[in-house]
Amino acid sequence: MADLIRRLKNAALCALMQEKLDDWHRNYHANSCDENLNSCCELMELSSNIQGQLFTILNTTAREGGQYAGVDTLKKRLLPHLSSCFSTPSSPVSPDNSVSLFKDSLGKERKIRELANCHEQELQKLETQLLSTRLELGALKKELSEANLELQDTKTKSATTLLATEDEIMQLKSELSSAQDHIDALHRKQDTLEDCERQIRHLKDDIAILSSEKCILQGKLSRSRSPSPTRHDNRSSSPQYRKSDSPTVAMLTNSSRHARLVSRFSDIFANDRLDAQNLLRRYIEDLEMVQRIIFIATLESFHAAKTAFRQFKLRVRKSLSPTHSGPESLEDVVIDYIVRNLDLYDVQASVSDVIRAMNVNPKISFPPEVDFILISSFIREVCRTAFAMQTLDTPIDVAFSSDGELYSESKYRRSYDSDYTAPLVVYHVWPALMENDCVLVKGEVVTKRGALWSPGKRRSRSCSPVRSRSVSPCCSVASRSRSPSPMRRSGTPI
C-alpha cells in the first residue's frame, strides 16, 4: 500500500494537472472553442488517471481492513460522491440518502444489465439477419453467374445462328440469281418460239393463198376445157367491181385481226387509260379535266392515225402501181402490203400531231410546267390500234360525239358519278367503237342535270388557259373528224 502511495506521489500528476489548470485559466479568453475543449479533456484525462490510482489504493486499503472494514466510511463518503457524480463533493450526506442512492444505483445497474442483455439479443438477431443476408447474397451471386453463363451461351448460339442465316441468305441469293438467269433463258426461248410461231403462221397463210390460187387455177383450167354456153351471160351480169378471186393475207386474217383489235381497244380502256389518268392526277386535281384530256387525246389519235393511213396508202399505191400484175386487184395488194408491214408506220409523227392538236384545243388546259408528252405512251398505243383498224375489210372508227348530245343507251354507258335520270351528256369519258352503224364497244359518258347551263361551269372552262398563243375555234376535235363511213352492214349493239 505504501508503494502505491509513493508511486502516486512520485508521478507528479497533481502538479501537472495544476500547471495545466493555471495555463488554461490564463489563456481561456485567448483560446478558441476547440482549444478550450481540448484543455478540458486533458484535465479530465489526468483526473481520471488520478482517480483510477486512488480507487486502486481504496480497494487495496479496504481489503487490508477485512471483510466489513470501512463499510461505514464507504457509505457515508464514497457512495454520495458516486451518486452525484462528484458534482457536490463538500455536501453532507445522510444515512437515509445513502441507502436510497445505493438502491438507485442497484436499480440502474440492473437496468444496465437488462439493456446490455437486450443489446446482445438484438446484436445476435442482427448477426443472424446478416448471416441470412450473406447467404441470400451468395445465392444471388450464384444465380448471376449462372445467368451470365446462359447469356454467353445464348450469344454464342445467336452468333452461330446468324452465321448460318447469312450463309442461307447467300445461298438463296445465288439460287435467285440462277433462277433469274433461267427465267431470262426461258424468255429468250419464248421469244424465239414466238418468232417461229409467227413464221409458221406466215407460212400457213402463204400455203392457204397458194392453195386457193391452185384451186382457182384448176377451176379456170376445167372451165377452159369444157366451156359453158352461159359464160358470157354470167360475166355480163356481174358487177363492174368485184374482189379478186385470189385471197390475200389481209383477207384471210381479217376476222382474227378484227377480234384482236377490238379486244385491244377494250384493254386500252381498262388498263392504259387508267394508267394515264393516274399519271395526270399528279398534276391536275380536277377529275373532269383529266377525263376530258384523255378523251380528246383518243379522238385526236384516231384522227391522226386515219390521216397517216391515207397518206401511207397513197405512197404504197404509187409505188406498186407501175409493177402490179396478177389476179389480185391493186387495192387488195396495197392493203395486203400494209398489213404485212405495219411496223413501217411512223407512229411518232402521229404522236407529235396529236400533242400539237391538243395544245391548241380550247376545251382542255394543262399546267405550264409539264407537257402533254407525259401521256405519249397512251397516245402511241391508241394510234397503233387505230392505224391497224383501218386495214380491216370494214374499217373501224370511233363514234361522233359532242357535249350536250342526247344520251343513247345503245351507244354509251353512264359513269358511276352520273345522274341516271339526266337525258343529256355533260362530257365524254371514252368514245364508242363503231363499225358502220354497228356499236362494237360502248363508250362511257357523264350525265348530270343542269350542268351544261351552269354559268360558273361555262366560265371556268372558257377561262382555262391553253398552251398555244393563237387558238382557232375550228380546231375542235368533234367538228373536224368523225365522218361516218357508208353503212354496209348492220348489227346488234353490245
C-alpha positions in Angstrom: 0.0 0.0 0.0 2.8 2.4 0.9 4.4 1.6 -2.5 1.2 2.7 -4.3 1.0 5.9 -2.4 4.7 6.6 -3.0 4.3 5.8 -6.7 1.3 8.2 -6.9 3.4 10.9 -5.2 6.3 10.4 -7.5 4.1 10.6 -10.6 3.6 14.3 -10.1 0.3 14.1 -11.8 -1.3 16.6 -9.4 1.4 19.2 -10.1 1.0 18.6 -13.9 -2.7 18.9 -13.5 -2.3 22.2 -11.5 0.0 23.6 -14.2 -2.4 22.8 -17.0 -5.2 24.3 -15.0 -3.3 27.5 -14.4 -2.3 27.7 -18.1 -5.9 27.2 -19.2 -7.1 29.9 -16.7 -4.6 32.4 -18.1 -5.3 31.7 -21.8 -9.0 30.9 -21.6 -10.2 34.1 -23.3 -7.4 34.0 -25.9 -8.0 30.4 -26.9 -10.6 29.2 -29.4 -13.5 26.9 -28.5 -11.7 23.8 -29.8 -8.5 24.7 -27.8 -10.6 25.2 -24.6 -12.3 21.9 -25.1 -9.0 20.2 -25.7 -7.6 21.6 -22.4 -10.7 20.5 -20.5 -10.4 17.0 -22.0 -6.7 16.8 -21.0 -7.6 17.8 -17.4 -10.3 15.2 -17.3 -7.9 12.5 -18.6 -5.4 13.5 -15.8 -8.2 13.4 -13.3 -9.4 10.1 -14.4 -5.9 8.7 -14.2 -5.5 10.0 -10.6 -9.0 8.7 -9.7 -8.0 5.3 -11.1 -5.0 5.1 -9.0 -6.9 6.4 -5.9 -9.6 3.7 -6.5 -6.9 1.1 -6.7 -5.5 2.4 -3.4 -9.0 2.4 -1.9 -9.7 -1.1 -3.0 -6.4 -2.3 -1.6 -6.9 -0.5 1.7 -10.5 -1.9 2.0 -9.1 -5.5 1.5 -6.5 -4.9 4.1 -9.1 -4.0 6.8 -11.1 -7.2 6.5 -14.5 -8.2 5.2 -16.6 -5.4 6.8 -13.9 -2.9 7.5 -14.5 0.6 6.1 -18.2 -0.1 5.3 -19.5 2.9 7.1 -16.9 5.2 5.6 -17.7 4.0 2.1 -21.4 4.5 2.7 -21.0 7.9 4.1 -18.3 9.3 1.9 -18.0 7.3 -1.3 -21.5 6.4 -2.3 -22.8 10.0 -2.1 -20.0 11.1 -4.3 -20.7 8.3 -6.8 -24.5 9.1 -6.9 -23.9 12.8 -7.5 -21.0 12.1 -10.0 -18.7 14.2 -7.8 -20.8 17.3 -8.5 -21.1 18.4 -4.8 -18.1 16.9 -3.0 -18.5 19.0 0.1 -22.3 18.5 0.6 -23.2 16.5 3.7 -24.9 13.1 3.1 -27.3 11.5 5.5 -27.5 7.7 6.0 -31.0 7.6 4.6 -29.9 9.3 1.4 -27.0 7.0 1.0 -29.3 3.9 1.3 -31.7 5.3 -1.3 -28.8 6.2 -3.5 -27.4 2.7 -3.2 -30.8 1.3 -4.1 -31.0 3.6 -7.1 -27.5 2.5 -8.2 -28.5 -1.1 -7.9 -31.6 -0.5 -9.9 -29.6 1.4 -12.5 -27.1 -1.4 -12.7 -30.0 -3.9 -13.2 -31.4 -1.8 -16.0 -27.9 -1.5 -17.4 -27.6 -5.3 -17.4 -31.1 -5.7 -18.9 -30.2 -3.1 -21.6 -27.0 -5.0 -22.1 -28.9 -8.3 -22.5 -31.3 -6.7 -24.9 -28.5 -5.2 -26.8 -26.8 -8.6 -27.0 -30.0 -10.2 -28.2 -30.6 -7.5 -30.8 -26.9 -7.9 -31.8 -27.4 -11.6 -32.2 -30.6 -11.0 -34.2 -28.7 -8.6 -36.4 -25.9 -11.1 -36.8 -28.4 -13.8 -37.7 -30.0 -11.4 -40.3 -26.6 -10.5 -41.6 -25.7 -14.2 -42.0 -29.0 -14.9 -43.8 -28.4 -11.8 -46.0 -25.0 -13.0 -46.8 -26.4 -16.4 -47.7 -29.0 -14.7 -50.0 -26.3 -12.6 -51.5 -24.2 -15.7 -52.2 -27.3 -17.3 -53.8 -27.9 -14.2 -55.9 -24.2 -14.1 -56.9 -24.5 -17.8 -57.9 -27.7 -17.1 -59.9 -26.0 -14.1 -61.5 -23.0 -16.2 -62.5 -25.4 -18.8 -64.0 -27.3 -16.1 -65.8 -24.0 -14.7 -67.2 -23.1 -18.2 -68.4 -26.5 -18.6 -70.0 -26.1 -15.2 -71.6 -22.7 -16.1 -73.0 -24.2 -19.4 -74.3 -27.1 -17.5 -75.9 -24.7 -15.1 -77.5 -22.6 -17.9 -78.9 -25.7 -19.7 -80.2 -27.0 -16.4 -81.7 -23.7 -15.7 -83.4 -23.8 -19.3 -84.8 -27.4 -18.9 -85.9 -26.6 -15.5 -87.5 -23.7 -17.0 -89.4 -25.9 -19.9 -90.6 -28.6 -17.4 -91.6 -26.2 -15.3 -93.6 -25.0 -18.5 -95.3 -28.6 -19.3 -96.1 -29.2 -15.8 -97.4 -26.1 -16.0 -99.6 -27.3 -19.4 -100.9 -30.8 -18.1 -101.5 -29.3 -15.1 -103.4 -27.3 -17.4 -105.5 -30.3 -19.6 -106.2 -32.3 -16.5 -107.0 -29.7 -15.3 -109.5 -29.6 -18.7 -111.1 -33.4 -18.8 -111.2 -33.4 -15.3 -112.8 -30.9 -16.5 -115.4 -33.0 -19.5 -116.1 -36.1 -17.2 -116.4 -34.2 -15.0 -118.8 -33.2 -18.0 -120.8 -36.8 -19.1 -120.9 -37.9 -15.7 -122.0 -35.4 -15.8 -124.8 -36.6 -19.2 -125.8 -40.2 -17.9 -125.6 -39.3 -15.0 -127.9 -37.6 -17.5 -130.3 -40.7 -19.7 -130.1 -43.0 -16.7 -130.8 -40.9 -15.8 -133.8 -41.1 -19.4 -135.0 -44.9 -19.4 -134.5 -45.1 -16.1 -136.4 -43.2 -17.5 -139.2 -45.3 -20.7 -139.1 -48.5 -18.5 -139.3 -47.0 -16.6 -142.3 -46.1 -19.9 -143.9 -49.6 -21.2 -143.3 -51.1 -18.0 -144.8 -48.8 -18.4 -147.8 -49.8 -22.1 -148.1 -53.5 -21.1 -147.9 -53.0 -18.4 -150.5 -51.2 -20.9 -152.8 -53.9 -23.5 -152.2 -56.7 -21.1 -153.0 -54.7 -19.9 -156.1 -54.3 -23.6 -157.1 -58.0 -24.2 -156.7 -58.8 -21.1 -158.8 -56.3 -22.1 -161.5 -57.7 -25.7 -161.5 -61.2 -24.3 -161.8 -60.2 -22.0 -164.7 -58.4 -24.9 -166.4 -61.5 -27.1 -166.1 -63.8 -24.3 -167.4 -61.4 -23.7 -170.3 -61.6 -27.4 -171.2 -65.4 -27.6 -171.0 -66.8 -24.2 -172.0 -70.3 -23.4 -170.8 -72.8 -21.6 -173.1 -74.0 -19.3 -170.3 -70.4 -18.0 -169.6 -70.9 -14.7 -171.4 -74.2 -14.0 -169.8 -72.8 -14.6 -166.3 -69.9 -12.3 -167.0 -72.1 -9.6 -168.4 -74.5 -9.8 -165.5 -71.7 -9.5 -162.8 -71.0 -6.0 -161.4 -68.1 -4.0 -162.7 -66.2 -4.0 -159.5 -65.6 -7.2 -157.5 -63.0 -8.6 -155.3 -60.2 -10.6 -156.8 -60.7 -14.4 -156.9 -57.3 -15.0 -155.2 -57.5 -14.1 -151.4 -54.6 -12.2 -149.9 -53.2 -12.4 -146.3 -55.3 -9.4 -145.3 -58.5 -11.2 -146.5 -57.6 -14.5 -144.8 -56.7 -12.8 -141.4 -59.4 -10.2 -141.4 -61.6 -11.9 -138.8 -58.8 -12.7 -136.4 -57.3 -9.2 -136.7 -60.8 -7.7 -136.2 -61.3 -9.6 -132.9 -57.8 -8.8 -131.7 -58.1 -5.1 -132.4 -61.5 -4.8 -130.7 -60.0 -6.7 -127.7 -57.0 -4.4 -127.7 -59.3 -1.3 -127.7 -61.1 -2.7 -124.6 -57.7 -3.3 -122.9 -56.6 0.3 -123.6 -59.8 1.5 -121.9 -59.4 -0.9 -118.9 -55.6 -0.5 -118.3 -53.7 2.1 -120.4 -56.5 4.8 -119.8 -56.4 4.3 -116.0 -52.6 4.5 -116.0 -52.7 7.8 -118.0 -55.4 9.1 -115.7 -53.4 8.3 -112.5 -50.4 10.0 -114.1 -52.3 13.1 -114.9 -53.9 13.3 -111.5 -50.4 14.0 -110.0 -50.6 17.4 -111.8 -54.3 18.1 -112.2 -56.7 17.8 -109.3 -59.9 18.2 -111.4 -61.0 14.7 -112.5 -63.3 16.1 -115.2 -60.4 17.9 -116.9 -58.3 14.8 -116.7 -61.0 12.7 -118.3 -61.6 15.3 -121.0 -57.8 15.3 -121.8 -57.8 11.5 -122.2 -61.0 11.5 -124.3 -59.7 14.3 -126.7 -56.3 12.5 -126.9 -58.1 9.3 -128.0 -60.1 11.2 -130.7 -57.0 13.0 -131.9 -55.1 9.7 -132.0 -57.8 8.2 -134.3 -57.8 11.2 -136.5 -54.0 11.3 -136.8 -53.9 7.5 -137.4 -56.5 7.8 -140.2 -54.7 10.6 -141.8 -51.4 8.7 -141.6 -53.1 5.6 -143.1 -54.4 7.5 -146.1 -51.0 9.0 -146.8 -49.3 5.7 -146.3 -51.8 4.0 -148.6 -51.3 6.6 -151.3 -47.5 6.1 -151.2 -47.8 2.3 -151.4 -50.3 2.6 -154.3 -48.0 4.9 -156.1 -45.0 2.5 -155.5 -46.9 -0.7 -156.5 -49.0 0.5 -159.4 -46.2 0.5 -162.0 -45.2 -3.1 -161.3 -48.6 -4.5 -160.4 -49.7 -7.7 -162.3 -51.6 -10.7 -161.2 -55.1 -11.8 -160.4 -55.4 -9.6 -157.2 -56.6 -6.1 -157.5 -54.3 -3.2 -156.8 -56.4 -2.2 -153.8 -56.1 -5.7 -152.3 -52.4 -5.7 -152.9 -51.9 -2.3 -151.2 -53.9 -3.4 -148.1 -52.0 -6.7 -148.0 -48.7 -4.9 -148.1 -49.8 -2.5 -145.3 -50.9 -5.5 -143.2 -47.6 -7.2 -143.7 -45.6 -4.1 -142.9 -47.4 -2.4 -140.0 -44.1 -1.7 -138.4 -43.3 0.9 -141.2 -46.0 3.2 -139.7 -44.3 6.3 -138.3 -46.2 6.3 -135.1 -44.0 9.0 -133.5 -45.1 11.5 -136.2 -48.8 10.8 -135.3 -48.0 11.3 -131.6 -46.4 14.7 -132.4 -49.5 15.7 -134.4 -51.8 14.6 -131.6 -49.9 16.6 -129.0 -49.8 19.6 -131.3 -53.5 19.5 -131.8 -54.1 19.1 -128.1 -52.0 22.2 -127.3 -54.4 24.4 -129.3 -57.6 22.7 -128.2 -59.7 25.3 -126.2 -61.6 22.7 -124.2 -58.7 21.5 -122.2 -55.9 23.0 -120.2 -52.6 21.8 -118.7 -50.1 23.1 -116.1 -47.4 25.1 -117.8 -44.5 23.3 -116.1 -45.4 20.0 -117.8 -46.4 18.9 -121.3 -48.9 16.5 -122.9 -45.9 14.4 -123.9 -46.4 13.0 -120.4 -49.1 10.6 -121.8 -47.3 9.9 -125.1 -47.2 6.2 -124.4 -51.0 6.1 -124.2 -51.3 8.2 -127.4 -48.9 5.8 -129.1 -50.9 2.7 -128.3 -54.2 4.3 -129.4 -52.5 5.4 -132.7 -51.2 2.0 -133.4 -54.5 0.4 -132.7 -56.4 2.9 -134.8 -54.0 2.6 -137.7 -54.4 -1.2 -137.7 -58.2 -0.8 -137.6 -58.1 1.0 -140.9 -56.6 -2.1 -142.6 -59.7 -4.2 -142.0 -62.2 -5.1 -144.7 -64.7 -2.7 -143.0 -62.6 0.0 -141.2 -63.4 0.6 -137.5 -63.7 4.1 -136.2 -64.9 5.9 -133.0 -68.3 7.4 -133.0 -69.1 11.0 -133.5 -69.6 12.8 -130.2 -70.3 16.3 -128.8 -71.1 17.8 -125.4 -74.8 18.1 -124.8 -75.8 15.3 -127.1 -78.8 13.1 -126.2 -77.7 10.1 -124.2 -78.0 6.8 -126.1 -78.3 3.6 -124.1 -77.1 1.5 -127.1 -74.1 3.7 -127.6 -72.9 4.7 -124.1 -72.9 3.7 -120.5 -73.0 6.1 -117.6 -70.1 6.6 -115.2 -70.6 5.9 -111.6 -71.0 9.5 -110.6 -73.6 10.3 -113.2 -77.2 11.4 -112.7 -79.1 8.4 -114.1 -82.2 10.5 -114.8 -80.4 13.2 -116.8 -81.1 12.9 -120.6 -78.1 14.9 -121.9 -74.3 14.1 -121.9 -72.2 16.6 -120.0 -68.8 15.3 -121.2 -67.4 12.0 -122.6 -65.0 9.7 -120.8 -64.4 7.2 -123.5 -65.6 7.1 -127.2 -67.8 4.3 -128.6 -66.2 2.0 -131.2 -68.3 1.7 -134.4 -68.2 -0.4 -137.5 -70.5 1.5 -139.9 -73.7 1.9 -137.8 -73.0 -1.1 -135.5 -71.7 -0.4 -132.0 -68.8 -2.8 -131.2 -67.7 -1.4 -127.9 -69.8 1.0 -125.8 -68.3 4.3 -124.7 -68.6 6.0 -121.3 -70.2 9.4 -120.6 -71.1 11.6 -117.6 -74.7 12.8 -117.4 -75.9 15.4 -114.9 -78.9 17.7 -114.8 -78.3 21.4 -115.3 -74.5 21.1 -115.7 -74.5 22.3 -119.3 -76.3 25.6 -118.5 -74.4 26.3 -115.2 -72.8 29.8 -115.7 -69.9 29.0 -113.3 -69.1 25.8 -115.2 -69.1 27.6 -118.6 -66.9 30.4 -117.2 -64.4 28.0 -115.7 -64.0 26.1 -118.9 -63.8 29.1 -121.2 -61.3 30.8 -119.0 -59.0 27.9 -118.7 -55.6 28.7 -120.2 -54.4 26.8 -123.3 -50.9 26.0 -124.3 -50.9 28.0 -127.5 -51.0 31.7 -128.1 -53.3 31.5 -131.1 -56.4 29.3 -130.7 -58.7 28.8 -133.6 -62.2 27.5 -132.8 -62.2 25.4 -136.0 -59.6 23.1 -134.4 -62.2 21.4 -132.2 -61.9 17.6 -132.4 -65.6 17.0 -132.7 -66.0 19.4 -135.6 -63.2 18.3 -137.9 -63.4 14.5 -137.7 -65.9 11.7 -137.4 -67.3 11.5 -140.9 -69.3 8.2 -140.6 -68.5 5.6 -143.2 -71.2 4.5 -145.6 -73.5 1.9 -144.0 -72.7 -1.5 -145.5 -73.7 -3.9 -142.6 -76.0 -3.8 -139.6 -75.5 -5.5 -136.2 -76.8 -5.5 -132.7 -75.3 -3.2 -130.2 -73.1 -4.5 -127.5 
